[in-house]
Amino acid sequence: MRPISAAMPQSRFRRLRASPAVRAMVQENTLSVADLIWPVFVRDGVGLREPIHSMPDVNRLSVDLVVEAAKEAADLGIPAICLFPYTDASLKTVGCEEAWNPDNLTNRAIRAIKDAVPQIAVMTDVALDPYNADGHDGLVRDGIILNDESVAALVKQALVQAEAGADILGPSDMMDGRIGAIRVALEAAGHKDVAIMSYAAKYASAFYGPFRDAVGATGALKGDKKTYQMNPANSDEALRMIERDLREGADMVMIKPGMPYLDICQRVKAMFGAPTFAYQVSGEYAMIMAAAQNGWIDGDRAMVESLMAFKRAGCDGVLTYFAPRVARLLGGASPV
């Protein structure tokens, strides 16, 4: 595209900003409730709502309250909810066996939500870190994160989530080859309609800290995740990762974190045209909330502006902890 405009005074860009009506007519991007996926944290127990101090207004919820959250999401028009488990330390092992227990927290929550709110899409996290005594997304031996052995474990985890009724699987582990292996296993098991949203470009980021608090992984993690998550300095590599995952059977792709990687979002959408999502991660959320609580920024305006940035970069949707708040602000349907 080559923009053409007359010189002043024939051309005055401010004419198209002069009133709310005119601004709305020429607005290039819109944000709607349909763009949102709400990540929620589930814990064991009944009637429990446990605040996460590094994520203001976000709580760990027992399964019964996760169901209530799903009902709230459906009432607000939010199309999907994404589950992350807070696993008791006694269930974390080096073999991560709890990951494919059909009755683990995630699978119980999936069944409860689908029984109560069948119209909402349930997305899950496919990774071993919530169940790993070493805190890593894959199996660990002698300090090395094992790729192929981890993929086999992730396939078992994905199958029990699909069996429980998950609509979308979100492999966030970043092991090589896991999308193809999961897709083949889903087809063989008859789960041909279960979608995969691959965390295809997930960076080894400093913005994940509050999330690790939320799932109880902060103290468990031994070392770092730089051997399998991406180097923040790389962008061409992200395109190779996306292409590989699409070829292996991913239906949708995700960039994580979000705002620091808008350039990746834009390049991915422009190059592949596939459904492209971003995760506005815990650190991004916490920064906006902390600044708003200190009176340094307008929280609602910053929230909407941050989400609009994803749409401007070409994203089809965003995983965000702001989902219910922005949905209420939008009135459930009207885009901004």
C-alpha positions in Angstrom: 0.0 0.0 0.0 1.2 3.5 -0.9 -0.7 6.2 1.0 -1.5 9.3 -1.1 -2.7 12.6 0.3 -2.9 16.2 -0.8 -0.7 18.8 0.8 -2.0 21.2 3.4 -4.6 22.7 3.6 -6.4 20.4 1.1 -5.4 17.5 3.4 -6.0 17.8 7.1 -5.8 14.5 9.0 -7.5 16.1 12.0 -10.8 16.3 10.0 -11.2 12.5 10.5 -10.6 12.9 14.3 -13.0 15.8 14.8 -15.9 13.9 16.4 -16.7 10.5 17.9 -19.0 9.7 15.0 -16.3 10.4 12.4 -13.6 8.6 14.4 -15.8 5.5 14.6 -16.4 5.6 10.8 -12.7 5.4 10.0 -11.5 3.2 12.8 -9.3 0.5 11.3 -9.5 -2.2 14.1 -12.1 -3.2 16.6 -12.0 -5.1 19.9 -15.0 -7.3 20.8 -15.8 -9.9 23.5 -15.5 -12.6 20.8 -11.7 -11.8 20.7 -11.2 -13.0 24.3 -10.0 -16.2 26.0 -10.1 -16.1 29.8 -7.2 -18.0 31.6 -8.3 -19.3 35.0 -6.4 -21.1 37.7 -8.0 -24.2 39.3 -7.1 -25.7 42.7 -8.4 -28.6 44.8 -11.1 -28.1 47.4 -14.7 -26.8 47.5 -15.8 -23.2 47.7 -12.2 -21.9 47.7 -11.2 -18.6 46.2 -7.5 -18.0 46.9 -6.0 -14.6 45.9 -2.8 -14.5 43.9 -0.9 -11.6 45.4 1.3 -10.9 42.3 -1.8 -10.8 40.1 -4.4 -8.4 41.7 -8.0 -9.5 41.3 -7.0 -13.0 40.0 -7.7 -16.0 42.2 -7.1 -19.7 42.3 -10.6 -21.3 42.2 -11.8 -24.7 43.3 -13.6 -26.7 40.6 -17.1 -25.6 41.7 -16.1 -21.9 41.5 -14.4 -22.5 38.1 -17.8 -23.7 36.9 -19.3 -20.4 38.2 -16.5 -18.5 36.3 -17.4 -20.4 33.1 -21.1 -19.4 33.6 -20.0 -15.8 34.1 -17.9 -16.0 30.9 -20.7 -17.4 28.9 -23.1 -14.7 30.2 -20.6 -12.0 29.2 -20.2 -13.5 25.7 -16.6 -14.7 26.2 -16.3 -17.7 23.9 -13.6 -19.7 25.7 -12.0 -20.3 29.0 -8.5 -21.8 29.5 -7.6 -23.9 32.5 -4.3 -24.0 34.4 -4.0 -26.3 37.5 -2.4 -25.5 40.9 -1.2 -29.0 41.7 -0.5 -30.1 45.2 3.2 -30.6 45.8 2.5 -34.2 47.0 1.4 -35.0 43.4 4.5 -33.6 41.7 7.0 -36.3 40.6 10.0 -36.6 38.3 7.8 -38.8 36.1 4.9 -36.4 35.9 2.4 -39.2 36.1 -0.4 -36.9 37.4 -0.4 -35.2 34.0 -2.3 -38.0 32.4 -4.5 -39.0 35.4 -8.0 -38.9 34.0 -9.2 -37.5 37.4 -6.6 -34.8 37.9 -7.7 -31.2 38.5 -7.8 -30.1 34.9 -9.8 -33.1 33.8 -12.3 -32.8 36.6 -12.8 -29.1 35.8 -13.3 -29.9 32.1 -16.0 -32.3 32.8 -17.7 -30.1 35.3 -17.7 -27.1 33.0 -19.0 -29.1 30.0 -21.8 -30.5 32.1 -22.9 -27.1 33.4 -22.0 -24.7 30.5 -21.7 -26.9 27.3 -21.7 -23.9 25.0 -18.4 -22.5 26.2 -15.2 -23.7 24.6 -12.8 -25.2 27.1 -9.1 -24.9 26.3 -6.3 -26.7 28.3 -2.6 -26.4 28.9 -0.6 -29.4 27.6 2.7 -29.2 29.4 4.3 -31.1 32.3 5.4 -28.2 34.5 2.4 -28.3 36.8 3.1 -31.9 37.6 6.9 -31.9 37.5 9.0 -32.1 40.7 11.7 -30.2 38.7 9.3 -27.5 37.5 10.1 -28.0 33.8 7.7 -28.4 30.9 9.4 -31.7 30.0 10.9 -34.7 31.7 14.3 -34.2 33.1 17.3 -36.5 33.4 20.7 -35.5 34.8 19.7 -31.8 34.3 18.8 -32.3 30.6 15.2 -31.7 29.5 14.4 -34.8 27.3 12.6 -34.1 24.1 11.2 -37.3 22.6 10.4 -38.9 26.0 8.5 -35.7 26.9 6.6 -35.8 23.7 5.4 -39.3 24.5 4.2 -38.1 27.9 2.5 -35.0 26.4 0.6 -37.3 24.0 -0.9 -39.2 27.0 -1.8 -35.9 28.7 -3.5 -34.6 25.6 -5.5 -37.7 25.1 -7.0 -37.7 28.6 -7.9 -34.0 28.2 -9.6 -34.7 24.9 -11.4 -37.7 26.5 -12.6 -35.4 29.3 -14.2 -33.1 26.8 -11.6 -30.3 26.0 -12.4 -28.4 22.8 -8.9 -26.9 22.3 -5.6 -28.2 23.4 -2.8 -25.7 24.0 0.6 -27.4 23.9 2.8 -24.9 25.7 5.8 -27.1 26.3 7.9 -26.2 23.2 9.2 -29.7 22.7 10.1 -30.4 19.0 7.6 -32.6 17.2 4.8 -32.6 19.8 2.2 -31.1 17.5 2.5 -33.9 14.9 2.5 -36.6 17.6 -0.5 -35.2 19.4 -2.5 -34.7 16.1 -1.8 -38.3 15.0 -2.8 -39.6 18.4 -6.1 -37.6 18.5 -7.0 -38.8 15.0 -6.3 -42.4 16.0 -8.4 -42.1 19.2 -11.4 -40.6 17.3 -10.9 -37.0 18.6 -10.8 -35.6 15.1 -12.7 -32.4 16.1 -10.4 -31.4 19.0 -8.5 -28.3 17.9 -4.8 -27.6 18.7 -3.7 -24.0 19.5 0.0 -24.4 19.5 2.2 -22.2 21.6 4.4 -22.1 18.5 6.5 -19.0 19.4 6.9 -19.1 23.2 9.8 -17.1 24.4 12.1 -17.6 27.5 10.7 -14.5 29.1 11.0 -12.6 32.3 7.3 -11.8 32.1 6.1 -15.2 33.4 6.9 -14.7 37.1 3.4 -14.1 38.5 2.0 -17.1 36.5 4.6 -19.3 38.1 3.4 -18.0 41.5 -0.2 -18.8 40.4 0.5 -22.5 39.5 3.0 -23.1 42.3 6.0 -23.6 40.1 8.3 -20.8 41.3 10.0 -22.8 44.0 10.1 -26.0 42.1 11.9 -24.8 39.0 15.5 -26.0 38.8 17.5 -23.9 36.3 15.8 -22.1 33.5 13.9 -23.0 30.3 16.3 -21.5 27.7 17.0 -24.8 26.1 13.5 -25.2 24.8 11.8 -21.8 25.0 12.8 -19.2 22.4 15.6 -16.6 22.6 13.9 -13.1 22.9 16.5 -11.8 20.4 15.1 -14.0 17.6 12.2 -13.4 15.2 13.0 -15.4 12.0 13.2 -18.5 14.2 9.6 -17.8 15.2 8.4 -18.0 11.6 10.2 -21.4 11.2 8.5 -22.7 14.4 5.1 -21.5 13.2 5.5 -23.1 9.8 6.5 -26.4 11.3 3.6 -26.5 13.7 1.1 -25.7 11.0 2.5 -28.4 8.8 2.2 -30.8 11.7 -1.5 -30.1 12.2 -1.9 -27.1 14.4 -5.2 -25.4 13.8 -4.2 -22.1 15.5 -1.0 -20.6 16.6 0.0 -18.4 19.6 2.7 -16.0 20.4 3.7 -15.7 24.0 4.3 -13.2 25.7 2.1 -10.6 23.9 2.9 -6.9 23.9 6.8 -7.2 23.9 6.4 -9.4 20.8 3.8 -7.5 18.6 6.3 -7.6 15.8 6.1 -11.4 15.8 2.3 -11.3 15.8 2.3 -9.1 12.8 4.9 -11.1 10.8 3.1 -14.4 11.6 -0.3 -13.2 10.5 1.0 -11.5 7.4 3.1 -14.6 6.3 0.8 -17.5 7.1 -2.8 -16.0 7.5 -3.6 -18.8 10.0 -5.7 -18.0 13.1 -3.2 -16.1 15.3 -3.5 -15.5 19.0 -1.3 -13.8 21.6 -1.1 -14.4 25.3 -1.1 -11.2 27.4 0.9 -12.9 30.1 0.9 -12.5 33.9 3.7 -10.0 34.0 2.0 -7.8 31.4 -1.2 -7.9 33.4 0.5 -7.3 36.7 2.4 -4.2 35.4 -0.9 -2.6 34.2 -2.7 -3.4 37.4 0.2 -2.2 39.6 0.5 1.1 37.8 -3.3 1.6 37.9 -3.5 0.9 41.6 -0.8 3.5 42.2 -2.8 6.0 40.2 0.0 6.3 37.6 -2.3 5.3 34.6 -6.0 5.0 33.9 -6.4 1.2 34.3 -9.4 0.8 32.0 -8.0 2.9 29.2 -4.6 1.1 29.4 -6.3 -2.3 29.4 -8.3 -1.5 26.3 -5.4 0.1 24.6 -3.1 -2.9 25.3 -5.7 -5.3 23.9 -6.3 -3.1 20.8 -2.6 -3.4 20.1 -3.0 -7.1 19.5 -5.8 -6.5 17.0 -3.8 -3.9 15.2 -0.9 -6.4 14.9 -3.2 -8.9 13.2 -4.2 -11.2 16.1 -7.6 -12.9 15.9 -7.8 -13.2 19.6 -6.0 -12.7 23.0 -5.7 -14.8 26.1 -6.0 -12.2 28.9 -6.7 -12.1 32.6 -8.6 -8.9 31.8 -11.3 -10.9 29.9 -14.3 -10.5 32.2 -13.4 -6.9 33.1 -13.1 -5.8 29.4 -16.2 -7.8 28.5 -18.2 -5.9 31.1 -16.8 -2.7 29.8 -17.8 -3.6 26.3 -21.3 -4.5 27.4 -21.0 -8.1 26.2 -21.2 -7.4 22.5 -20.4 -3.9 21.2 -16.9 -3.6 19.8 -14.7 -0.6 20.5 
